[in-house]
């Protein structure tokens, strides 16, 4: 009974990874452009952090960044491990799920540190 769900799950994972890649592309571009413009404008790291603290727009932006990474990276890692090792099944899925959870926890912790 579990077999018929596998293609649907793989399709969902494929779609989630592609959608998160699109979000990451946008987030990385905005992040890098912002840094380059701020540094060229003479702002220090401390001044940049002072401007982002308490800003809901930047909180949401970096929150999206964290979520996109937490979706994209574990799915990619799962694919790489399936292609290069004999690791399959629930233990692989659980390990990648735990990796995703760690990315969310540590990522949100970092984002929270920027906005306190």
Jmol script that loads the backbone (N, CA, C; Angstrom):
load data "model"
ATOM      1  N   UNK A   1       0.811  -1.195   0.000  1.00  0.00           N
ATOM      2  CA  UNK A   1       0.000   0.000   0.000  1.00  0.00           C
ATOM      3  C   UNK A   1       0.858   1.264   0.000  1.00  0.00           C
ATOM      4  N   UNK A   2       2.010   1.238   0.622  1.00  0.00           N
ATOM      5  CA  UNK A   2       2.872   2.422   0.684  1.00  0.00           C
ATOM      6  C   UNK A   2       3.541   2.710  -0.650  1.00  0.00           C
ATOM      7  N   UNK A   3       3.714   1.721  -1.478  1.00  0.00           N
ATOM      8  CA  UNK A   3       4.394   1.902  -2.762  1.00  0.00           C
ATOM      9  C   UNK A   3       3.732   2.939  -3.667  1.00  0.00           C
ATOM     10  N   UNK A   4       2.396   2.938  -3.855  1.00  0.00           N
ATOM     11  CA  UNK A   4       1.783   3.910  -4.766  1.00  0.00           C
ATOM     12  C   UNK A   4       1.995   5.365  -4.353  1.00  0.00           C
ATOM     13  N   UNK A   5       2.263   5.628  -3.077  1.00  0.00           N
ATOM     14  CA  UNK A   5       2.488   6.993  -2.628  1.00  0.00           C
ATOM     15  C   UNK A   5       3.880   7.495  -2.991  1.00  0.00           C
ATOM     16  N   UNK A   6       4.824   6.594  -3.172  1.00  0.00           N
ATOM     17  CA  UNK A   6       6.212   6.989  -3.420  1.00  0.00           C
ATOM     18  C   UNK A   6       6.359   7.945  -4.608  1.00  0.00           C
ATOM     19  N   UNK A   7       5.772   7.659  -5.762  1.00  0.00           N
ATOM     20  CA  UNK A   7       5.916   8.612  -6.876  1.00  0.00           C
ATOM     21  C   UNK A   7       5.327   9.989  -6.554  1.00  0.00           C
ATOM     22  N   UNK A   8       4.228  10.023  -5.819  1.00  0.00           N
ATOM     23  CA  UNK A   8       3.634  11.304  -5.441  1.00  0.00           C
ATOM     24  C   UNK A   8       4.553  12.075  -4.502  1.00  0.00           C
ATOM     25  N   UNK A   9       5.144  11.382  -3.556  1.00  0.00           N
ATOM     26  CA  UNK A   9       6.052  12.031  -2.610  1.00  0.00           C
ATOM     27  C   UNK A   9       7.282  12.544  -3.340  1.00  0.00           C
ATOM     28  N   UNK A  10       7.830  11.731  -4.240  1.00  0.00           N
ATOM     29  CA  UNK A  10       9.008  12.167  -5.008  1.00  0.00           C
ATOM     30  C   UNK A  10       8.673  13.385  -5.858  1.00  0.00           C
ATOM     31  N   UNK A  11       7.493  13.412  -6.452  1.00  0.00           N
ATOM     32  CA  UNK A  11       7.065  14.566  -7.246  1.00  0.00           C
ATOM     33  C   UNK A  11       6.911  15.798  -6.362  1.00  0.00           C
ATOM     34  N   UNK A  12       6.337  15.626  -5.183  1.00  0.00           N
ATOM     35  CA  UNK A  12       6.192  16.733  -4.244  1.00  0.00           C
ATOM     36  C   UNK A  12       7.553  17.260  -3.816  1.00  0.00           C
ATOM     37  N   UNK A  13       8.492  16.373  -3.514  1.00  0.00           N
ATOM     38  CA  UNK A  13       9.835  16.794  -3.130  1.00  0.00           C
ATOM     39  C   UNK A  13      10.524  17.524  -4.281  1.00  0.00           C
ATOM     40  N   UNK A  14      10.374  17.020  -5.494  1.00  0.00           N
ATOM     41  CA  UNK A  14      10.977  17.657  -6.672  1.00  0.00           C
ATOM     42  C   UNK A  14      10.421  19.075  -6.831  1.00  0.00           C
ATOM     43  N   UNK A  15       9.110  19.205  -6.705  1.00  0.00           N
ATOM     44  CA  UNK A  15       8.465  20.509  -6.846  1.00  0.00           C
ATOM     45  C   UNK A  15       8.898  21.461  -5.731  1.00  0.00           C
ATOM     46  N   UNK A  16       8.958  20.953  -4.501  1.00  0.00           N
ATOM     47  CA  UNK A  16       9.375  21.785  -3.363  1.00  0.00           C
ATOM     48  C   UNK A  16      10.810  22.260  -3.538  1.00  0.00           C
ATOM     49  N   UNK A  17      11.670  21.392  -4.053  1.00  0.00           N
ATOM     50  CA  UNK A  17      13.058  21.806  -4.228  1.00  0.00           C
ATOM     51  C   UNK A  17      13.171  22.871  -5.315  1.00  0.00           C
ATOM     52  N   UNK A  18      12.427  22.719  -6.397  1.00  0.00           N
ATOM     53  CA  UNK A  18      12.480  23.718  -7.469  1.00  0.00           C
ATOM     54  C   UNK A  18      11.902  25.053  -7.013  1.00  0.00           C
ATOM     55  N   UNK A  19      10.813  25.019  -6.276  1.00  0.00           N
ATOM     56  CA  UNK A  19      10.208  26.261  -5.773  1.00  0.00           C
ATOM     57  C   UNK A  19      11.139  26.943  -4.770  1.00  0.00           C
ATOM     58  N   UNK A  20      11.754  26.153  -3.900  1.00  0.00           N
ATOM     59  CA  UNK A  20      12.674  26.745  -2.923  1.00  0.00           C
ATOM     60  C   UNK A  20      13.921  27.287  -3.618  1.00  0.00           C
ATOM     61  N   UNK A  21      14.334  26.657  -4.717  1.00  0.00           N
ATOM     62  CA  UNK A  21      15.483  27.172  -5.483  1.00  0.00           C
ATOM     63  C   UNK A  21      15.162  28.548  -6.065  1.00  0.00           C
ATOM     64  N   UNK A  22      13.947  28.712  -6.543  1.00  0.00           N
ATOM     65  CA  UNK A  22      13.541  30.013  -7.081  1.00  0.00           C
ATOM     66  C   UNK A  22      13.556  31.079  -5.978  1.00  0.00           C
ATOM     67  N   UNK A  23      13.030  30.730  -4.812  1.00  0.00           N
ATOM     68  CA  UNK A  23      13.037  31.669  -3.686  1.00  0.00           C
ATOM     69  C   UNK A  23      14.468  31.977  -3.258  1.00  0.00           C
ATOM     70  N   UNK A  24      15.325  30.951  -3.221  1.00  0.00           N
ATOM     71  CA  UNK A  24      16.718  31.168  -2.836  1.00  0.00           C
ATOM     72  C   UNK A  24      17.447  32.062  -3.830  1.00  0.00           C
ATOM     73  N   UNK A  25      17.185  31.868  -5.098  1.00  0.00           N
ATOM     74  CA  UNK A  25      17.817  32.717  -6.110  1.00  0.00           C
ATOM     75  C   UNK A  25      17.490  34.177  -5.879  1.00  0.00           C
ATOM     76  N   UNK A  26      16.234  34.460  -5.618  1.00  0.00           N
ATOM     77  CA  UNK A  26      15.804  35.832  -5.347  1.00  0.00           C
ATOM     78  C   UNK A  26      16.420  36.339  -4.036  1.00  0.00           C
ATOM     79  N   UNK A  27      16.373  35.519  -2.994  1.00  0.00           N
ATOM     80  CA  UNK A  27      16.912  35.939  -1.687  1.00  0.00           C
ATOM     81  C   UNK A  27      18.409  36.213  -1.759  1.00  0.00           C
ATOM     82  N   UNK A  28      19.149  35.346  -2.412  1.00  0.00           N
ATOM     83  CA  UNK A  28      20.597  35.544  -2.521  1.00  0.00           C
ATOM     84  C   UNK A  28      20.896  36.826  -3.291  1.00  0.00           C
ATOM     85  N   UNK A  29      20.169  37.053  -4.385  1.00  0.00           N
ATOM     86  CA  UNK A  29      20.394  38.261  -5.183  1.00  0.00           C
ATOM     87  C   UNK A  29      20.116  39.523  -4.357  1.00  0.00           C
ATOM     88  N   UNK A  30      18.982  39.560  -3.659  1.00  0.00           N
ATOM     89  CA  UNK A  30      18.649  40.729  -2.838  1.00  0.00           C
ATOM     90  C   UNK A  30      19.676  40.914  -1.729  1.00  0.00           C
ATOM     91  N   UNK A  31      20.048  39.832  -1.074  1.00  0.00           N
ATOM     92  CA  UNK A  31      21.023  39.887   0.014  1.00  0.00           C
ATOM     93  C   UNK A  31      22.359  40.453  -0.475  1.00  0.00           C
ATOM     94  N   UNK A  32      22.869  39.927  -1.584  1.00  0.00           N
ATOM     95  CA  UNK A  32      24.172  40.383  -2.090  1.00  0.00           C
ATOM     96  C   UNK A  32      24.122  41.823  -2.590  1.00  0.00           C
ATOM     97  N   UNK A  33      23.078  42.180  -3.310  1.00  0.00           N
ATOM     98  CA  UNK A  33      22.950  43.557  -3.795  1.00  0.00           C
ATOM     99  C   UNK A  33      22.863  44.524  -2.622  1.00  0.00           C
ATOM    100  N   UNK A  34      22.107  44.154  -1.611  1.00  0.00           N
ATOM    101  CA  UNK A  34      21.975  45.007  -0.427  1.00  0.00           C
ATOM    102  C   UNK A  34      23.319  45.199   0.264  1.00  0.00           C
ATOM    103  N   UNK A  35      24.069  44.128   0.416  1.00  0.00           N
ATOM    104  CA  UNK A  35      25.381  44.220   1.062  1.00  0.00           C
ATOM    105  C   UNK A  35      26.328  45.096   0.244  1.00  0.00           C
ATOM    106  N   UNK A  36      26.378  44.867  -1.049  1.00  0.00           N
ATOM    107  CA  UNK A  36      27.278  45.647  -1.902  1.00  0.00           C
ATOM    108  C   UNK A  36      26.913  47.133  -1.842  1.00  0.00           C
ATOM    109  N   UNK A  37      25.631  47.450  -1.962  1.00  0.00           N
ATOM    110  CA  UNK A  37      25.208  48.851  -1.916  1.00  0.00           C
ATOM    111  C   UNK A  37      25.493  49.481  -0.553  1.00  0.00           C
ATOM    112  N   UNK A  38      25.264  48.738   0.508  1.00  0.00           N
ATOM    113  CA  UNK A  38      25.505  49.283   1.851  1.00  0.00           C
ATOM    114  C   UNK A  38      26.986  49.525   2.088  1.00  0.00           C
ATOM    115  N   UNK A  39      27.819  48.581   1.676  1.00  0.00           N
ATOM    116  CA  UNK A  39      29.264  48.734   1.887  1.00  0.00           C
ATOM    117  C   UNK A  39      29.815  49.853   1.011  1.00  0.00           C
ATOM    118  N   UNK A  40      29.351  49.914  -0.236  1.00  0.00           N
ATOM    119  CA  UNK A  40      29.790  51.012  -1.109  1.00  0.00           C
ATOM    120  C   UNK A  40      29.313  52.358  -0.601  1.00  0.00           C
ATOM    121  N   UNK A  41      28.201  52.353   0.121  1.00  0.00           N
ATOM    122  CA  UNK A  41      27.678  53.594   0.701  1.00  0.00           C
ATOM    123  C   UNK A  41      28.403  53.987   1.985  1.00  0.00           C
ATOM    124  N   UNK A  42      29.379  53.168   2.368  1.00  0.00           N
ATOM    125  CA  UNK A  42      30.190  53.509   3.526  1.00  0.00           C
ATOM    126  C   UNK A  42      29.670  52.995   4.856  1.00  0.00           C
ATOM    127  N   UNK A  43      28.657  52.156   4.835  1.00  0.00           N
ATOM    128  CA  UNK A  43      28.120  51.638   6.092  1.00  0.00           C
ATOM    129  C   UNK A  43      28.992  50.505   6.632  1.00  0.00           C
ATOM    130  N   UNK A  44      29.152  50.489   7.928  1.00  0.00           N
ATOM    131  CA  UNK A  44      29.866  49.387   8.581  1.00  0.00           C
ATOM    132  C   UNK A  44      28.872  48.280   8.903  1.00  0.00           C
ATOM    133  N   UNK A  45      29.394  47.130   9.304  1.00  0.00           N
ATOM    134  CA  UNK A  45      28.521  46.018   9.692  1.00  0.00           C
ATOM    135  C   UNK A  45      27.615  46.423  10.849  1.00  0.00           C
ATOM    136  N   UNK A  46      28.159  47.142  11.802  1.00  0.00           N
ATOM    137  CA  UNK A  46      27.364  47.594  12.954  1.00  0.00           C
ATOM    138  C   UNK A  46      26.244  48.524  12.509  1.00  0.00           C
ATOM    139  N   UNK A  47      26.522  49.410  11.564  1.00  0.00           N
ATOM    140  CA  UNK A  47      25.492  50.330  11.073  1.00  0.00           C
ATOM    141  C   UNK A  47      24.412  49.575  10.296  1.00  0.00           C
ATOM    142  N   UNK A  48      24.826  48.568   9.547  1.00  0.00           N
ATOM    143  CA  UNK A  48      23.848  47.759   8.800  1.00  0.00           C
ATOM    144  C   UNK A  48      22.941  47.028   9.778  1.00  0.00           C
ATOM    145  N   UNK A  49      23.526  46.415  10.800  1.00  0.00           N
ATOM    146  CA  UNK A  49      22.729  45.708  11.805  1.00  0.00           C
ATOM    147  C   UNK A  49      21.793  46.660  12.534  1.00  0.00           C
ATOM    148  N   UNK A  50      22.273  47.857  12.845  1.00  0.00           N
ATOM    149  CA  UNK A  50      21.425  48.835  13.528  1.00  0.00           C
ATOM    150  C   UNK A  50      20.207  49.188  12.668  1.00  0.00           C
ATOM    151  N   UNK A  51      20.378  49.226  11.378  1.00  0.00           N
ATOM    152  CA  UNK A  51      19.257  49.568  10.484  1.00  0.00           C
ATOM    153  C   UNK A  51      18.276  48.416  10.314  1.00  0.00           C
ATOM    154  N   UNK A  52      18.739  47.183  10.452  1.00  0.00           N
ATOM    155  CA  UNK A  52      17.834  46.043  10.272  1.00  0.00           C
ATOM    156  C   UNK A  52      17.083  45.687  11.546  1.00  0.00           C
ATOM    157  N   UNK A  53      17.609  46.038  12.689  1.00  0.00           N
ATOM    158  CA  UNK A  53      16.957  45.679  13.964  1.00  0.00           C
ATOM    159  C   UNK A  53      15.553  46.257  14.035  1.00  0.00           C
ATOM    160  N   UNK A  54      14.613  45.363  14.333  1.00  0.00           N
ATOM    161  CA  UNK A  54      13.238  45.801  14.494  1.00  0.00           C
ATOM    162  C   UNK A  54      12.481  45.990  13.194  1.00  0.00           C
ATOM    163  N   UNK A  55      13.145  45.817  12.050  1.00  0.00           N
ATOM    164  CA  UNK A  55      12.476  45.991  10.764  1.00  0.00           C
ATOM    165  C   UNK A  55      11.723  44.730  10.354  1.00  0.00           C
ATOM    166  N   UNK A  56      10.402  44.809  10.327  1.00  0.00           N
ATOM    167  CA  UNK A  56       9.574  43.643  10.015  1.00  0.00           C
ATOM    168  C   UNK A  56       9.830  43.136   8.595  1.00  0.00           C
ATOM    169  N   UNK A  57      10.119  44.042   7.663  1.00  0.00           N
ATOM    170  CA  UNK A  57      10.376  43.635   6.280  1.00  0.00           C
ATOM    171  C   UNK A  57      11.605  42.744   6.211  1.00  0.00           C
ATOM    172  N   UNK A  58      12.680  43.160   6.873  1.00  0.00           N
ATOM    173  CA  UNK A  58      13.901  42.340   6.861  1.00  0.00           C
ATOM    174  C   UNK A  58      13.713  41.052   7.635  1.00  0.00           C
ATOM    175  N   UNK A  59      12.940  41.090   8.714  1.00  0.00           N
ATOM    176  CA  UNK A  59      12.638  39.868   9.474  1.00  0.00           C
ATOM    177  C   UNK A  59      11.919  38.860   8.579  1.00  0.00           C
ATOM    178  N   UNK A  60      10.919  39.315   7.856  1.00  0.00           N
ATOM    179  CA  UNK A  60      10.177  38.425   6.946  1.00  0.00           C
ATOM    180  C   UNK A  60      11.061  37.934   5.802  1.00  0.00           C
ATOM    181  N   UNK A  61      11.884  38.839   5.279  1.00  0.00           N
ATOM    182  CA  UNK A  61      12.779  38.456   4.182  1.00  0.00           C
ATOM    183  C   UNK A  61      13.739  37.355   4.627  1.00  0.00           C
ATOM    184  N   UNK A  62      14.429  37.574   5.745  1.00  0.00           N
ATOM    185  CA  UNK A  62      15.392  36.573   6.203  1.00  0.00           C
ATOM    186  C   UNK A  62      14.690  35.325   6.736  1.00  0.00           C
ATOM    187  N   UNK A  63      13.467  35.467   7.219  1.00  0.00           N
ATOM    188  CA  UNK A  63      12.681  34.288   7.590  1.00  0.00           C
ATOM    189  C   UNK A  63      12.381  33.424   6.378  1.00  0.00           C
ATOM    190  N   UNK A  64      11.996  34.066   5.270  1.00  0.00           N
ATOM    191  CA  UNK A  64      11.775  33.340   4.015  1.00  0.00           C
ATOM    192  C   UNK A  64      13.062  32.662   3.559  1.00  0.00           C
ATOM    193  N   UNK A  65      14.165  33.361   3.684  1.00  0.00           N
ATOM    194  CA  UNK A  65      15.477  32.821   3.312  1.00  0.00           C
ATOM    195  C   UNK A  65      15.745  31.520   4.086  1.00  0.00           C
ATOM    196  N   UNK A  66      15.523  31.557   5.393  1.00  0.00           N
ATOM    197  CA  UNK A  66      15.753  30.381   6.244  1.00  0.00           C
ATOM    198  C   UNK A  66      14.842  29.227   5.835  1.00  0.00           C
ATOM    199  N   UNK A  67      13.580  29.507   5.620  1.00  0.00           N
ATOM    200  CA  UNK A  67      12.639  28.453   5.236  1.00  0.00           C
ATOM    201  C   UNK A  67      13.023  27.851   3.890  1.00  0.00           C
ATOM    202  N   UNK A  68      13.414  28.680   2.943  1.00  0.00           N
ATOM    203  CA  UNK A  68      13.819  28.173   1.625  1.00  0.00           C
ATOM    204  C   UNK A  68      15.047  27.270   1.735  1.00  0.00           C
ATOM    205  N   UNK A  69      16.017  27.665   2.545  1.00  0.00           N
ATOM    206  CA  UNK A  69      17.204  26.830   2.750  1.00  0.00           C
ATOM    207  C   UNK A  69      16.818  25.514   3.411  1.00  0.00           C
ATOM    208  N   UNK A  70      15.947  25.587   4.423  1.00  0.00           N
ATOM    209  CA  UNK A  70      15.544  24.395   5.167  1.00  0.00           C
ATOM    210  C   UNK A  70      14.748  23.411   4.307  1.00  0.00           C
ATOM    211  N   UNK A  71      14.130  23.893   3.267  1.00  0.00           N
ATOM    212  CA  UNK A  71      13.430  23.009   2.324  1.00  0.00           C
ATOM    213  C   UNK A  71      14.409  22.488   1.280  1.00  0.00           C
ATOM    214  N   UNK A  72      15.172  23.386   0.701  1.00  0.00           N
ATOM    215  CA  UNK A  72      16.026  23.049  -0.440  1.00  0.00           C
ATOM    216  C   UNK A  72      17.186  22.106  -0.092  1.00  0.00           C
ATOM    217  N   UNK A  73      17.952  22.449   0.923  1.00  0.00           N
ATOM    218  CA  UNK A  73      19.168  21.700   1.243  1.00  0.00           C
ATOM    219  C   UNK A  73      18.913  20.238   1.628  1.00  0.00           C
ATOM    220  N   UNK A  74      17.966  19.939   2.517  1.00  0.00           N
ATOM    221  CA  UNK A  74      17.759  18.533   2.877  1.00  0.00           C
ATOM    222  C   UNK A  74      17.255  17.668   1.716  1.00  0.00           C
ATOM    223  N   UNK A  75      16.439  18.249   0.847  1.00  0.00           N
ATOM    224  CA  UNK A  75      15.965  17.483  -0.307  1.00  0.00           C
ATOM    225  C   UNK A  75      17.140  17.180  -1.235  1.00  0.00           C
ATOM    226  N   UNK A  76      17.993  18.165  -1.451  1.00  0.00           N
ATOM    227  CA  UNK A  76      19.183  17.945  -2.271  1.00  0.00           C
ATOM    228  C   UNK A  76      20.123  16.936  -1.647  1.00  0.00           C
ATOM    229  N   UNK A  77      20.330  17.041  -0.337  1.00  0.00           N
ATOM    230  CA  UNK A  77      21.182  16.077   0.364  1.00  0.00           C
ATOM    231  C   UNK A  77      20.612  14.671   0.252  1.00  0.00           C
ATOM    232  N   UNK A  78      19.314  14.537   0.399  1.00  0.00           N
ATOM    233  CA  UNK A  78      18.654  13.230   0.259  1.00  0.00           C
ATOM    234  C   UNK A  78      18.898  12.651  -1.125  1.00  0.00           C
ATOM    235  N   UNK A  79      18.764  13.478  -2.146  1.00  0.00           N
ATOM    236  CA  UNK A  79      18.992  13.013  -3.524  1.00  0.00           C
ATOM    237  C   UNK A  79      20.437  12.577  -3.731  1.00  0.00           C
ATOM    238  N   UNK A  80      21.368  13.373  -3.226  1.00  0.00           N
ATOM    239  CA  UNK A  80      22.790  13.040  -3.377  1.00  0.00           C
ATOM    240  C   UNK A  80      23.108  11.731  -2.666  1.00  0.00           C
ATOM    241  N   UNK A  81      22.617  11.574  -1.440  1.00  0.00           N
ATOM    242  CA  UNK A  81      22.880  10.344  -0.691  1.00  0.00           C
ATOM    243  C   UNK A  81      22.254   9.125  -1.357  1.00  0.00           C
ATOM    244  N   UNK A  82      21.073   9.279  -1.915  1.00  0.00           N
ATOM    245  CA  UNK A  82      20.437   8.156  -2.627  1.00  0.00           C
ATOM    246  C   UNK A  82      21.210   7.765  -3.887  1.00  0.00           C
ATOM    247  N   UNK A  83      21.802   8.751  -4.547  1.00  0.00           N
ATOM    248  CA  UNK A  83      22.545   8.482  -5.783  1.00  0.00           C
ATOM    249  C   UNK A  83      23.938   7.931  -5.526  1.00  0.00           C
ATOM    250  N   UNK A  84      24.541   8.284  -4.411  1.00  0.00           N
ATOM    251  CA  UNK A  84      25.947   7.927  -4.182  1.00  0.00           C
ATOM    252  C   UNK A  84      26.162   6.844  -3.126  1.00  0.00           C
ATOM    253  N   UNK A  85      25.104   6.486  -2.410  1.00  0.00           N
ATOM    254  CA  UNK A  85      25.230   5.446  -1.389  1.00  0.00           C
ATOM    255  C   UNK A  85      24.083   4.451  -1.531  1.00  0.00           C
ATOM    256  N   UNK A  86      24.127   3.447  -0.703  1.00  0.00           N
ATOM    257  CA  UNK A  86      23.035   2.463  -0.680  1.00  0.00           C
ATOM    258  C   UNK A  86      21.972   2.828   0.355  1.00  0.00           C
ATOM    259  N   UNK A  87      22.098   4.001   0.959  1.00  0.00           N
ATOM    260  CA  UNK A  87      21.167   4.423   2.009  1.00  0.00           C
ATOM    261  C   UNK A  87      19.816   4.750   1.407  1.00  0.00           C
ATOM    262  N   UNK A  88      18.791   4.084   1.898  1.00  0.00           N
ATOM    263  CA  UNK A  88      17.421   4.274   1.427  1.00  0.00           C
ATOM    264  C   UNK A  88      16.471   4.169   2.612  1.00  0.00           C
ATOM    265  N   UNK A  89      15.234   4.455   2.366  1.00  0.00           N
ATOM    266  CA  UNK A  89      14.183   4.189   3.337  1.00  0.00           C
ATOM    267  C   UNK A  89      13.977   5.274   4.373  1.00  0.00           C
ATOM    268  N   UNK A  90      13.267   4.849   5.423  1.00  0.00           N
ATOM    269  CA  UNK A  90      12.846   5.778   6.467  1.00  0.00           C
ATOM    270  C   UNK A  90      14.002   6.413   7.213  1.00  0.00           C
ATOM    271  N   UNK A  91      15.082   5.666   7.406  1.00  0.00           N
ATOM    272  CA  UNK A  91      16.207   6.244   8.162  1.00  0.00           C
ATOM    273  C   UNK A  91      16.829   7.417   7.402  1.00  0.00           C
ATOM    274  N   UNK A  92      16.924   7.303   6.082  1.00  0.00           N
ATOM    275  CA  UNK A  92      17.439   8.414   5.279  1.00  0.00           C
ATOM    276  C   UNK A  92      16.479   9.600   5.346  1.00  0.00           C
ATOM    277  N   UNK A  93      15.203   9.324   5.186  1.00  0.00           N
ATOM    278  CA  UNK A  93      14.203  10.393   5.247  1.00  0.00           C
ATOM    279  C   UNK A  93      14.190  11.061   6.618  1.00  0.00           C
ATOM    280  N   UNK A  94      14.323  10.271   7.674  1.00  0.00           N
ATOM    281  CA  UNK A  94      14.359  10.824   9.029  1.00  0.00           C
ATOM    282  C   UNK A  94      15.602  11.683   9.230  1.00  0.00           C
ATOM    283  N   UNK A  95      16.755  11.206   8.776  1.00  0.00           N
ATOM    284  CA  UNK A  95      17.996  11.979   8.921  1.00  0.00           C
ATOM    285  C   UNK A  95      17.888  13.311   8.186  1.00  0.00           C
ATOM    286  N   UNK A  96      17.348  13.297   6.984  1.00  0.00           N
ATOM    287  CA  UNK A  96      17.195  14.537   6.221  1.00  0.00           C
ATOM    288  C   UNK A  96      16.141  15.442   6.855  1.00  0.00           C
ATOM    289  N   UNK A  97      15.104  14.857   7.426  1.00  0.00           N
ATOM    290  CA  UNK A  97      14.100  15.634   8.141  1.00  0.00           C
ATOM    291  C   UNK A  97      14.685  16.307   9.374  1.00  0.00           C
ATOM    292  N   UNK A  98      15.548  15.592  10.090  1.00  0.00           N
ATOM    293  CA  UNK A  98      16.218  16.174  11.253  1.00  0.00           C
ATOM    294  C   UNK A  98      17.172  17.289  10.835  1.00  0.00           C
ATOM    295  N   UNK A  99      17.833  17.101   9.702  1.00  0.00           N
ATOM    296  CA  UNK A  99      18.712  18.142   9.162  1.00  0.00           C
ATOM    297  C   UNK A  99      17.889  19.387   8.833  1.00  0.00           C
ATOM    298  N   UNK A 100      16.721  19.199   8.236  1.00  0.00           N
ATOM    299  CA  UNK A 100      15.826  20.327   7.917  1.00  0.00           C
ATOM    300  C   UNK A 100      15.401  21.043   9.193  1.00  0.00           C
ATOM    301  N   UNK A 101      15.052  20.276  10.205  1.00  0.00           N
ATOM    302  CA  UNK A 101      14.649  20.860  11.477  1.00  0.00           C
ATOM    303  C   UNK A 101      15.792  21.670  12.098  1.00  0.00           C
ATOM    304  N   UNK A 102      17.000  21.131  12.042  1.00  0.00           N
ATOM    305  CA  UNK A 102      18.162  21.847  12.577  1.00  0.00           C
ATOM    306  C   UNK A 102      18.382  23.159  11.820  1.00  0.00           C
ATOM    307  N   UNK A 103      18.226  23.129  10.500  1.00  0.00           N
ATOM    308  CA  UNK A 103      18.380  24.352   9.717  1.00  0.00           C
ATOM    309  C   UNK A 103      17.349  25.398  10.113  1.00  0.00           C
ATOM    310  N   UNK A 104      16.118  24.973  10.332  1.00  0.00           N
ATOM    311  CA  UNK A 104      15.069  25.911  10.740  1.00  0.00           C
ATOM    312  C   UNK A 104      15.382  26.492  12.120  1.00  0.00           C
ATOM    313  N   UNK A 105      15.721  25.619  13.062  1.00  0.00           N
ATOM    314  CA  UNK A 105      15.976  26.083  14.436  1.00  0.00           C
ATOM    315  C   UNK A 105      17.157  27.050  14.466  1.00  0.00           C
ATOM    316  N   UNK A 106      18.287  26.649  13.877  1.00  0.00           N
ATOM    317  CA  UNK A 106      19.468  27.515  13.917  1.00  0.00           C
ATOM    318  C   UNK A 106      19.300  28.758  13.047  1.00  0.00           C
ATOM    319  N   UNK A 107      18.618  28.600  11.919  1.00  0.00           N
ATOM    320  CA  UNK A 107      18.374  29.754  11.053  1.00  0.00           C
ATOM    321  C   UNK A 107      17.487  30.786  11.721  1.00  0.00           C
ATOM    322  N   UNK A 108      16.397  30.339  12.333  1.00  0.00           N
ATOM    323  CA  UNK A 108      15.503  31.279  13.015  1.00  0.00           C
ATOM    324  C   UNK A 108      16.178  31.895  14.229  1.00  0.00           C
ATOM    325  N   UNK A 109      17.060  31.114  14.854  1.00  0.00           N
ATOM    326  CA  UNK A 109      17.807  31.662  15.982  1.00  0.00           C
ATOM    327  C   UNK A 109      18.716  32.818  15.520  1.00  0.00           C
ATOM    328  N   UNK A 110      19.356  32.619  14.375  1.00  0.00           N
ATOM    329  CA  UNK A 110      20.205  33.674  13.814  1.00  0.00           C
ATOM    330  C   UNK A 110      19.380  34.888  13.414  1.00  0.00           C
ATOM    331  N   UNK A 111      18.268  34.647  12.752  1.00  0.00           N
ATOM    332  CA  UNK A 111      17.391  35.749  12.353  1.00  0.00           C
ATOM    333  C   UNK A 111      16.876  36.490  13.589  1.00  0.00           C
ATOM    334  N   UNK A 112      16.475  35.737  14.597  1.00  0.00           N
ATOM    335  CA  UNK A 112      16.016  36.363  15.838  1.00  0.00           C
ATOM    336  C   UNK A 112      17.085  37.202  16.490  1.00  0.00           C
ATOM    337  N   UNK A 113      18.339  36.750  16.410  1.00  0.00           N
ATOM    338  CA  UNK A 113      19.449  37.507  16.970  1.00  0.00           C
ATOM    339  C   UNK A 113      19.674  38.830  16.262  1.00  0.00           C
ATOM    340  N   UNK A 114      19.343  38.876  15.002  1.00  0.00           N
ATOM    341  CA  UNK A 114      19.499  40.109  14.234  1.00  0.00           C
ATOM    342  C   UNK A 114      18.439  41.146  14.562  1.00  0.00           C
ATOM    343  N   UNK A 115      17.313  40.702  15.068  1.00  0.00           N
ATOM    344  CA  UNK A 115      16.166  41.601  15.202  1.00  0.00           C
ATOM    345  C   UNK A 115      15.745  41.856  16.636  1.00  0.00           C
ATOM    346  N   UNK A 116      16.536  41.444  17.609  1.00  0.00           N
ATOM    347  CA  UNK A 116      16.201  41.710  19.010  1.00  0.00           C
ATOM    348  C   UNK A 116      16.573  43.103  19.390  1.00  0.00           C
TER     349      UNK A 116
END
end "model"
wireframe off; spacefill off
backbone 0.3
color backbone group
